Amino acid sequence: MELYFWVVKIVHLNTYAGNGGAGRACMRLNKALKAEGLDSELAVNFLFRNNPEVHNLSKGFFSKWFTAAGIILERITAKLFTKDVPIPFSFPVWGKDISGLKLLRSADIIHLHWINHAFLRPEDIVRLSSLNKPIVWTFHDSNAFTGGCHVRYDCDHFLKECGDCPVLKYPGPDDSSHRIWKRKAKAYSKLNLTIIAPSKWMADSVKKSSLLGMAKVVNIPNTLDTKVFKPSVKSEARTKLGLNPDKFILMSGFMPSRKDLHKGTPYLIEAIELFIRDHQVSPDLVELVVFGNRDEKNVSEFPIHTTFLGTIADDEKLALCYSAADVFLAPSLEDNLPNTVMESLACGTPLAAFTTGGIPDMVKHKHNGYLADYRSSADMAAGIAWIYNYPNRAELNFNARQTIEEHFSESIIAGQHIDLYKTLLNNHVPA
């Protein structure tokens, strides 16, 4: 079995390559599996930049135009039928049948990832199942087991059959969320899926859902390149980035408008204000550094000097950013297993974060960071102060890096996937 397994082909399917958290996680897993000797391939529906390591399923002008049109139309549909709230919602209207592709027919296992934006509808997954190959599906958000939303917040309609959706402009018992739920239920009844949940929180959510509560669910985290995301000398990192060498630097990822619910920006702003006021810290000693923003429209809202580094596409520069910080702030109100948290820890930077989603899988309270009470800006401020006043920050830096090396490294996570693949192939009955 061991010798046979290394000629097995795994094909990963994702809408994009390297764009967004799911795209990055998918590419990292593919790379980790290749490093372990597996024949692992990644195919995407839309490729923004040529990448010889990725199969582009929308080659040629007309194919790319058709795919782009489908993505745009799906977004327009969502805008027309959902309220003006920062909660993504997908209508699976456009998609494609890719079951005839030679790449998939030659695969031994098909591994789905994030497949929205006019890629694979529920019915298209059923068509893939006709190839009689084990199908694995990693859930990077909640869309697969809801009536359309990707982020649930406090909504529990997914426990039943959705409907009366708080995101839709015209909610009702038989609204679009309920009809999408029924389409998914019909499709899933024909499938034998194995679900990978990157976090324990996601695994529990899937098991509670009405759509996939009976499916096989395993908890396997994402991974990252620990040779790229690694600690650097803080002073050198700051010099290269042009940051103040003496200030206590708070860092955060993409920060949209103050009204954004998902990223928790209002809580972060309030936490910084409380940190300065209640813990008697001079604003002149602290700086906030933000990466991921395309503009600086929020600068005036912060009570301390703020530096925006813009969008950072290069992982080595991104790792340098984490190393330059004293603490990374993760005020997200709902997150699966956020890449930014894992990247920060890998670079030896502790976190102050809310206790939500998959963050507690990585951040251990007062060991490699501080887990604040959910939605409590005051406790988030206390977490920042705890790290600020910690007598031996080098200890936190060491603990942060050790967490990743012992639980989330490429070889460990690739090995867990390989064990699952072996089990599926051993139990698979060919047609």
RODREN-970071 format. One line per 2 residues: their letters; for each residue x, y, z of C-alpha. Coordinates in nm, 2 decimals. Example, Ala and Ser with C-alpha at 12.3 -4.5 7.8 and 13.67 -1.06 7.14 Angstrom:
BEGIN
AS> 1.23:-0.45:0.78; 1.37:-0.11:0.71
This chain:
BEGIN
ME> 0.00:0.00:0.00; 0.28:0.24:0.08
LY> 0.45:0.21:-0.25; 0.12:0.22:-0.44
FW> 0.01:0.53:-0.25; 0.29:0.75:-0.38
VV> 0.16:0.71:-0.74; -0.19:0.83:-0.63
KI> -0.30:1.17:-0.78; -0.48:1.43:-0.57
VH> -0.65:1.71:-0.76; -0.75:2.02:-0.56
LN> -1.03:2.25:-0.69; -1.06:2.62:-0.58
TY> -1.21:2.92:-0.74; -0.89:3.13:-0.72
AG> -0.52:3.07:-0.67; -0.36:3.26:-0.38
NG> -0.64:3.52:-0.36; -0.82:3.53:-0.02
GA> -0.77:3.31:0.28; -0.90:3.00:0.11
GR> -0.68:3.04:-0.20; -0.37:3.09:0.01
AC> -0.45:2.79:0.24; -0.52:2.57:-0.06
MR> -0.19:2.66:-0.24; 0.00:2.60:0.08
LN> -0.15:2.25:0.13; -0.08:2.16:-0.23
KA> 0.28:2.27:-0.18; 0.31:2.08:0.15
LK> 0.18:1.76:-0.01; 0.42:1.79:-0.30
AE> 0.70:1.82:-0.05; 0.60:1.49:0.10
GL> 0.63:1.33:-0.24; 0.26:1.32:-0.34
DS> 0.13:1.38:-0.69; -0.08:1.68:-0.59
EL> -0.23:1.92:-0.85; -0.43:2.24:-0.81
AV> -0.69:2.36:-1.06; -0.87:2.69:-1.03
NF> -1.16:2.85:-1.21; -1.00:3.19:-1.26
LF> -0.63:3.27:-1.26; -0.54:3.64:-1.22
RN> -0.17:3.58:-1.30; 0.00:3.30:-1.49
NP> 0.13:3.03:-1.26; 0.29:2.72:-1.40
EV> 0.21:2.53:-1.09; -0.17:2.58:-1.12
HN> -0.41:2.45:-1.38; -0.63:2.72:-1.52
LS> -0.98:2.59:-1.61; -1.06:2.92:-1.79
KG> -0.80:2.92:-2.06; -0.84:3.14:-2.37
FF> -1.01:3.47:-2.42; -1.37:3.35:-2.45
SK> -1.35:3.10:-2.16; -1.19:3.36:-1.93
WF> -1.45:3.62:-2.04; -1.74:3.38:-1.97
TA> -1.60:3.29:-1.63; -1.54:3.66:-1.54
AG> -1.90:3.74:-1.65; -2.04:3.47:-1.43
II> -1.84:3.59:-1.12; -1.96:3.95:-1.18
LE> -2.32:3.84:-1.24; -2.32:3.64:-0.91
RI> -2.19:3.94:-0.72; -2.46:4.17:-0.89
TA> -2.73:3.92:-0.79; -2.61:3.92:-0.43
KL> -2.61:4.30:-0.43; -2.97:4.31:-0.57
FT> -3.13:4.07:-0.33; -2.94:4.12:0.00
KD> -2.94:4.40:0.24; -2.66:4.66:0.26
VP> -2.48:4.46:0.53; -2.12:4.34:0.52
IP> -2.22:3.97:0.51; -2.12:3.78:0.20
FS> -2.40:3.57:0.04; -2.38:3.35:-0.27
FP> -2.65:3.26:-0.52; -2.54:2.94:-0.70
VW> -2.69:3.04:-1.03; -2.38:3.01:-1.25
GK> -2.13:2.73:-1.26; -1.98:2.47:-1.49
DI> -1.97:2.09:-1.54; -1.60:1.99:-1.53
SG> -1.66:1.62:-1.49; -1.53:1.55:-1.84
LK> -1.19:1.70:-1.78; -0.89:1.47:-1.83
LL> -0.72:1.60:-1.52; -1.01:1.50:-1.30
RS> -1.07:1.17:-1.47; -0.70:1.08:-1.40
AD> -0.73:1.18:-1.03; -0.77:0.92:-0.75
II> -0.92:1.18:-0.51; -1.09:1.50:-0.58
HL> -1.04:1.76:-0.31; -1.27:2.06:-0.31
HW> -1.20:2.39:-0.14; -1.37:2.73:-0.19
IN> -1.58:2.68:-0.50; -1.82:2.98:-0.51
HA> -1.82:3.27:-0.76; -1.97:3.08:-1.06
FL> -1.75:2.77:-1.02; -1.93:2.46:-0.88
RP> -2.30:2.46:-0.79; -2.44:2.17:-0.58
ED> -2.55:2.00:-0.90; -2.20:2.03:-1.05
IV> -2.06:1.84:-0.74; -2.31:1.56:-0.81
RL> -2.17:1.54:-1.17; -1.82:1.51:-1.02
SS> -1.94:1.22:-0.81; -2.03:1.03:-1.13
LN> -1.65:0.98:-1.17; -1.67:0.74:-0.88
KP> -1.38:0.89:-0.69; -1.36:0.99:-0.32
IV> -1.45:1.35:-0.28; -1.30:1.55:0.01
WT> -1.42:1.90:0.08; -1.24:2.15:0.30
FH> -1.47:2.41:0.45; -1.30:2.75:0.46
DS> -1.63:2.92:0.56; -1.99:2.83:0.64
NA> -2.15:2.86:0.29; -2.17:2.49:0.21
FT> -2.41:2.42:0.50; -2.62:2.73:0.49
GG> -2.87:2.87:0.25; -2.62:3.11:0.11
CH> -2.43:3.31:0.37; -2.06:3.26:0.43
VR> -2.05:3.42:0.77; -2.33:3.33:1.02
YD> -2.27:3.55:1.32; -2.55:3.46:1.56
CD> -2.79:3.32:1.31; -2.90:2.97:1.38
HF> -3.13:2.91:1.08; -2.88:2.66:0.94
LK> -2.98:2.42:1.22; -3.31:2.38:1.03
EC> -3.38:2.46:0.67; -3.29:2.83:0.66
GD> -3.56:3.07:0.54; -3.66:3.40:0.70
CP> -3.30:3.50:0.62; -3.19:3.82:0.80
VL> -2.95:3.90:0.52; -3.21:3.91:0.24
KY> -3.41:4.21:0.14; -3.73:4.00:0.11
PG> -3.71:3.73:0.38; -3.98:3.47:0.43
PD> -4.03:3.10:0.50; -3.98:3.02:0.13
DS> -3.72:3.29:0.05; -3.40:3.24:-0.16
SH> -3.21:3.10:0.14; -3.46:2.82:0.19
RI> -3.47:2.74:-0.18; -3.09:2.72:-0.20
WK> -3.10:2.50:0.11; -3.34:2.26:-0.06
RK> -3.11:2.25:-0.37; -2.81:2.17:-0.15
AK> -3.01:1.90:0.04; -3.11:1.73:-0.28
AY> -2.76:1.73:-0.41; -2.59:1.62:-0.09
SK> -2.83:1.33:-0.06; -2.66:1.18:-0.37
LN> -2.31:1.24:-0.24; -2.07:1.05:-0.01
LT> -1.86:1.35:0.11; -1.58:1.36:0.36
II> -1.56:1.71:0.52; -1.24:1.86:0.65
AP> -1.30:2.13:0.90; -0.98:2.34:0.97
SK> -1.10:2.43:1.31; -1.28:2.25:1.60
WM> -1.54:2.53:1.58; -1.61:2.46:1.22
AD> -1.63:2.09:1.28; -1.89:2.14:1.55
SV> -2.09:2.38:1.33; -2.10:2.12:1.05
KK> -2.21:1.84:1.28; -2.49:2.06:1.41
SS> -2.61:2.16:1.06; -2.93:2.02:0.91
LL> -2.76:1.98:0.57; -2.44:1.79:0.67
GM> -2.50:1.68:1.03; -2.47:1.31:0.92
AK> -2.16:1.36:0.70; -1.81:1.24:0.80
VV> -1.63:1.53:0.94; -1.26:1.54:1.04
NI> -1.07:1.83:1.19; -0.74:1.90:1.01
PN> -0.59:2.25:1.03; -0.44:2.45:0.75
TL> -0.07:2.50:0.73; 0.19:2.75:0.60
DT> 0.55:2.76:0.49; 0.75:2.78:0.81
KV> 1.07:2.85:0.62; 0.91:3.17:0.49
FK> 0.70:3.26:0.79; 0.97:3.26:1.06
PS> 1.10:3.50:1.32; 1.34:3.78:1.22
VK> 1.54:4.02:1.43; 1.28:4.28:1.53
SE> 1.51:4.58:1.49; 1.62:4.47:1.15
AR> 1.26:4.41:1.03; 1.16:4.76:1.14
TK> 1.46:4.92:0.96; 1.37:4.74:0.64
LG> 1.01:4.85:0.67; 1.09:5.21:0.78
LN> 0.92:5.17:1.11; 1.01:5.33:1.44
PD> 1.26:5.11:1.63; 1.16:5.23:1.97
KF> 0.78:5.22:1.98; 0.55:4.94:2.09
IL> 0.40:4.83:1.76; 0.05:4.70:1.73
MS> -0.02:4.53:1.40; -0.34:4.43:1.23
GF> -0.44:4.30:0.89; -0.69:4.44:0.64
MP> -0.91:4.70:0.81; -1.22:4.81:0.63
SR> -1.47:5.07:0.74; -1.57:5.13:1.10
KD> -1.91:4.97:1.01; -1.76:4.64:0.91
LH> -1.90:4.37:1.13; -1.69:4.07:1.03
KG> -1.35:4.21:1.09; -1.44:4.38:1.42
TP> -1.28:4.71:1.34; -1.50:4.92:1.58
YL> -1.39:4.69:1.87; -1.02:4.73:1.77
IE> -1.05:5.11:1.77; -1.22:5.11:2.11
AI> -0.97:4.86:2.25; -0.68:5.09:2.15
EL> -0.85:5.39:2.31; -0.91:5.20:2.63
FI> -0.55:5.07:2.63; -0.42:5.43:2.61
RD> -0.67:5.57:2.86; -0.72:5.30:3.12
HQ> -0.37:5.16:3.13; -0.20:5.50:3.14
VS> 0.01:5.45:2.83; 0.14:5.75:2.64
PD> 0.01:5.76:2.28; 0.36:5.87:2.18
LV> 0.50:5.53:2.28; 0.27:5.32:2.07
EL> 0.21:5.29:1.69; -0.05:5.10:1.49
VV> 0.07:4.94:1.17; -0.19:4.80:0.92
FG> -0.13:4.60:0.61; -0.38:4.50:0.34
NR> -0.55:4.84:0.29; -0.55:5.01:-0.04
DE> -0.61:5.35:0.11; -0.57:5.54:0.44
KN> -0.93:5.66:0.48; -0.94:5.55:0.85
VS> -0.62:5.72:0.97; -0.81:6.00:1.15
EF> -1.02:5.76:1.35; -0.73:5.61:1.55
PI> -0.61:5.75:1.88; -0.25:5.68:1.80
HT> -0.01:5.73:1.50; -0.11:5.48:1.23
TF> 0.10:5.35:0.94; -0.06:5.18:0.64
LG> 0.17:4.94:0.45; -0.08:4.87:0.18
TI> -0.15:4.54:0.01; 0.14:4.30:0.05
AD> 0.15:4.02:-0.20; 0.50:3.89:-0.12
DE> 0.50:3.64:0.17; 0.86:3.72:0.27
KL> 0.78:4.09:0.32; 0.46:3.99:0.50
AL> 0.66:3.77:0.74; 0.89:4.07:0.80
CY> 0.58:4.28:0.90; 0.48:4.02:1.16
SA> 0.83:4.01:1.30; 0.84:4.39:1.33
AD> 0.54:4.39:1.56; 0.52:4.35:1.93
VF> 0.16:4.22:1.92; -0.08:4.13:1.64
LA> -0.45:4.22:1.70; -0.72:3.99:1.57
PS> -1.06:4.15:1.66; -1.26:3.92:1.42
LE> -1.60:3.83:1.54; -1.62:3.51:1.34
DN> -1.33:3.33:1.17; -1.26:2.97:1.09
LP> -0.88:2.93:1.12; -0.75:3.27:1.01
NT> -0.42:3.27:0.82; -0.31:3.60:0.98
VM> -0.32:3.44:1.33; -0.11:3.14:1.21
ES> 0.13:3.36:1.02; 0.18:3.59:1.32
LA> 0.26:3.30:1.55; 0.49:3.14:1.30
CG> 0.69:3.47:1.30; 0.71:3.46:1.68
TP> 0.46:3.75:1.74; 0.20:3.70:2.02
LA> -0.16:3.80:1.97; -0.45:3.97:2.14
AF> -0.77:3.82:1.99; -1.13:3.75:2.07
TT> -1.23:3.41:2.18; -1.42:3.31:1.87
GG> -1.42:3.06:1.59; -1.09:2.87:1.54
IP> -0.87:3.12:1.70; -0.85:2.93:2.04
DM> -0.71:2.63:1.84; -0.40:2.84:1.79
VK> -0.38:3.11:2.06; -0.34:2.97:2.41
HK> -0.43:3.22:2.68; -0.13:3.38:2.84
HN> 0.10:3.14:2.68; 0.15:3.27:2.32
GY> -0.11:3.55:2.34; -0.42:3.67:2.51
LA> -0.77:3.55:2.44; -1.01:3.83:2.52
DY> -1.38:3.78:2.61; -1.59:3.79:2.29
RS> -1.68:4.14:2.18; -1.52:4.30:2.49
SA> -1.31:4.59:2.39; -1.21:4.64:2.75
DM> -1.07:4.28:2.77; -0.90:4.32:2.44
AA> -0.74:4.64:2.58; -0.64:4.43:2.89
GI> -0.48:4.18:2.66; -0.27:4.44:2.48
AW> -0.16:4.58:2.82; -0.08:4.23:2.94
IY> 0.16:4.18:2.65; 0.29:4.54:2.68
NY> 0.38:4.48:3.05; 0.50:4.12:3.02
PN> 0.84:4.11:3.18; 0.99:3.86:2.93
RA> 0.84:3.91:2.58; 1.10:3.68:2.43
EL> 0.93:3.40:2.61; 0.60:3.48:2.43
NF> 0.79:3.50:2.10; 0.93:3.15:2.16
NA> 0.60:3.01:2.26; 0.43:3.15:1.96
RQ> 0.68:2.99:1.72; 0.68:2.66:1.90
TI> 0.30:2.64:1.87; 0.33:2.64:1.49
EE> 0.62:2.40:1.47; 0.45:2.14:1.70
HF> 0.10:2.16:1.56; 0.07:2.33:1.22
SE> 0.39:2.27:1.03; 0.38:2.15:0.67
SI> 0.49:1.79:0.74; 0.24:1.75:1.03
IA> -0.06:1.88:0.84; 0.04:1.71:0.51
GQ> 0.08:1.38:0.71; -0.28:1.42:0.85
HI> -0.42:1.47:0.50; -0.22:1.17:0.37
DL> -0.36:0.95:0.65; -0.71:1.06:0.55
YK> -0.65:1.00:0.18; -0.51:0.65:0.25
TL> -0.82:0.56:0.46; -1.06:0.68:0.19
LN> -0.87:0.48:-0.09; -0.86:0.17:0.13
NH> -1.24:0.19:0.18; -1.32:0.30:-0.17
VP> -1.51:0.05:-0.40; -1.43:0.11:-0.77
A> -1.71:0.11:-1.02
